[in-house]
Amino acid sequence: MAEIKDLLPSIESPTFDVFWGHYPRKTAKAKAQEKFAALSDADKFAAIKGAEYHSKCNPQWRNPQLVPMAATYINGKRWEDEIVEDRDAKARVHSSITTGPAMMVWKAMTQMFGAPWINRHGESPQPVWVSQLAKVPEAQIKKGLRECADSGAEFPPSLPSFLAMCRRQSTTLPEFKALPRPWGSEEAANPAFDELRKILHYRTGE
């Protein structure tokens, strides 16, 4: 296991304190120390390097509750474990991309702009588009797509530009129906006409 020691040139000896400093779950230290002391020097180096590797690269180890006890890790030589991908998680992410708002935008933009959109942004939604569009209500996204279509732009928008379209407040004034022209009834107008005739007759004497 000399090659493992070479991977840790700053460690002169594989002590338990070095191992404990790399191991993320700090429980049952005495039992872990007992198990560690029983290892060969080669396995001590392997245990330290494995703890460092899994802490950095194993998604499961990001949750302290899913990290095995240090004594269990040492006793089972868990540094030899391979990192198993969470395929279900990858499937959930893929599903959210293919059915979420980002895919709706991608399909609409591809229809509007064709090759220029694909050349600029790719054939499928990029992670930054997925994360940002997930924060925007569907009604605002549809508004942004309408505004983009109505703009007649020759080139596809960037992400910040499209988000601005989605969130921009409409400046169009609401439509008002014209009020009907007020017309008086003939019955209401006759007394006024009679009064006007009397005035005219008085002034002209006719």
Secondary structure, DSSP 8 states (H G I E B T S, - for coil): -HHHHHH-TT-SS--HHHHHHH-S----HHHHHHHHHTS-HHHHHHHHHHHHHHHHH-GGGGSGGGS--HHHHHHTTGGG------HHHHHHHHHHHHHSHHHHHHHHHHHHHSHHHHHHH-SS--HHHHHHHTTS-HHHHHHHHHHHHHHT-SS---HHHHHHHHH------------------HHHHHHHHHHHHHHHHHHH--
